[in-house]
Amino acid sequence: MDHKASTSADVGEKDDDVYKTEDSDDIHFDPIVQMPEKVEPFTGEEDEKVLYSQRVKLFRFDAETSQWKERGVGNLKILKNEVNGKVRILMRREQVLKVCANHWITTTMNLKQLSGSDKAWMWMASDFSDGDAKLEQLAAKFKTPEQAEEFKQKFEECQRGCDGLASYRFKTV
């Protein structure tokens, strides 16, 4: 009696034959829900040119507790409106993109170093980030003294180029 031992290779070949499908099989799935076309969100920055952008940590001064409260971390931008020439500071928090600073740069604003630090600047502004204008004392802390100096130069350059911005009202985003 001659029995031929089957090898795993023989078994594998037989299994492959069972699972072979013909090339003409065309499997197609239709989506259950149709997705709408991608819509670009309206940010209010469409008519504006970015003059400056840097990642900072923004603070506001809380007069009730006499302490600086963190407002958020994100890119602080100086934007110039291409239509009317007005210049503003806009900052959105990273990830959630909530506006945490939104105000005009005016000639009446004074930029001062915060507590003698060469990496932080503070200023007062009529801020619209919460919807209505509110006088806020803000401070931006930069990673390096060079970044802080670059911000100061751009801020002062924008102040020299603006007139009458304090009375100009704009649509909040």
C-alpha positions in Angstrom: 0.0 0.0 0.0 1.6 3.1 -1.2 0.3 6.2 0.5 1.4 9.5 -0.8 1.9 12.0 2.0 0.3 15.3 1.3 2.4 18.4 1.8 1.3 21.8 2.9 2.1 23.1 -0.5 -0.4 20.6 -2.1 -3.1 21.7 0.3 -2.4 25.4 -0.3 -2.7 24.9 -4.1 -6.1 23.3 -3.6 -7.3 26.1 -1.3 -6.2 28.7 -3.8 -8.4 27.1 -6.5 -11.5 27.4 -4.2 -10.9 31.2 -3.7 -10.1 32.2 -7.2 -12.6 34.6 -8.7 -13.1 35.5 -12.3 -11.7 38.7 -13.6 -15.2 39.8 -14.7 -16.4 40.2 -11.2 -16.9 43.9 -10.6 -17.6 44.8 -7.0 -19.0 48.3 -6.6 -20.4 50.1 -3.5 -22.5 53.2 -3.8 -22.3 55.7 -0.8 -25.3 55.8 1.4 -25.0 59.5 2.1 -23.8 62.0 -0.4 -21.3 64.5 1.0 -21.7 68.2 0.1 -19.0 70.0 -1.8 -16.1 71.3 0.3 -16.9 74.9 1.2 -14.1 77.3 2.2 -15.0 79.0 5.5 -15.4 82.8 5.6 -12.8 84.1 8.1 -13.0 87.9 7.4 -9.4 87.8 6.3 -10.1 87.4 2.6 -9.4 91.0 1.7 -6.4 91.3 3.9 -2.7 91.0 3.4 -0.6 89.4 6.2 2.2 91.9 7.1 3.4 89.9 10.1 2.7 86.5 11.6 4.4 84.8 14.6 3.5 82.1 17.1 3.0 83.7 20.6 1.4 83.3 23.9 -1.2 86.0 24.5 -2.2 87.4 27.9 -4.8 89.9 29.1 -4.6 91.8 32.4 -7.4 91.0 34.8 -7.9 94.2 36.9 -10.1 92.4 39.5 -7.3 89.9 40.5 -4.4 92.2 39.4 -3.0 89.2 37.4 -2.2 88.3 33.8 -4.5 85.7 32.5 -3.5 83.5 29.5 -5.7 84.3 26.5 -4.3 81.6 24.2 -1.4 80.3 22.1 -1.4 80.8 18.4 -0.3 82.9 15.4 -0.5 86.6 16.1 -1.0 88.3 12.7 -0.8 91.9 11.7 -3.2 92.3 8.7 -3.7 95.2 6.3 -7.1 95.5 4.6 -6.5 95.8 0.8 -9.7 97.8 0.3 -9.5 100.5 3.0 -5.9 100.3 4.1 -6.7 99.7 7.8 -4.3 97.6 9.9 -5.4 95.3 12.7 -4.0 92.6 15.0 -5.8 89.2 14.8 -5.0 86.1 16.7 -6.8 82.7 16.8 -6.1 80.0 19.3 -4.4 76.9 17.9 -6.6 73.9 17.1 -9.9 75.5 18.1 -9.3 78.7 16.0 -11.3 80.9 18.4 -10.5 84.5 18.0 -8.6 85.8 21.1 -7.4 89.2 19.8 -9.0 91.4 17.2 -8.3 95.1 17.2 -7.1 98.0 15.1 -3.5 99.3 15.4 -3.9 103.1 16.1 -1.5 105.9 16.6 -2.6 106.3 20.2 -1.4 102.8 21.3 1.8 102.6 23.3 3.9 99.4 23.1 5.8 98.8 26.3 8.1 96.0 27.4 6.5 93.7 29.9 8.3 93.6 33.3 11.6 94.4 31.7 11.5 91.2 29.6 13.1 91.4 26.2 10.7 88.7 24.9 7.3 90.3 25.8 5.4 93.4 24.8 2.2 94.9 26.2 -0.3 97.4 24.9 -3.9 98.7 25.5 -6.5 98.2 22.8 -10.2 98.3 22.1 -10.5 94.6 21.4 -13.4 93.0 19.5 -12.5 89.4 20.0 -15.6 88.7 22.2 -17.9 90.5 19.8 -18.2 94.0 21.4 -15.4 96.5 21.8 -13.8 96.2 25.2 -10.7 98.1 26.4 -8.1 95.4 27.2 -4.5 95.5 28.3 -2.9 92.7 26.3 0.6 91.2 26.3 2.3 88.9 23.8 5.2 86.7 24.8 7.6 85.6 22.1 10.0 82.7 21.9 13.1 84.8 21.3 14.1 88.5 21.8 14.6 88.7 18.0 11.0 87.8 17.3 9.8 90.3 19.9 11.9 93.0 18.3 10.6 92.2 14.8 7.0 92.5 16.2 7.8 95.9 17.7 9.3 97.2 14.5 6.3 96.0 12.4 3.8 97.4 15.0 5.5 100.8 15.0 5.7 100.8 11.2 2.0 100.2 11.0 1.3 102.9 13.5 3.2 105.4 11.4 1.1 104.5 8.3 -2.3 104.7 9.9 -4.7 107.6 10.6 -8.1 107.7 12.3 -8.4 104.0 12.9 -9.9 104.4 16.4 -13.2 105.6 15.1 -13.5 103.0 12.3 -15.9 100.2 13.1 -15.6 96.8 11.4 -17.5 93.6 11.1 -16.4 91.0 13.7 -15.6 87.4 12.7 
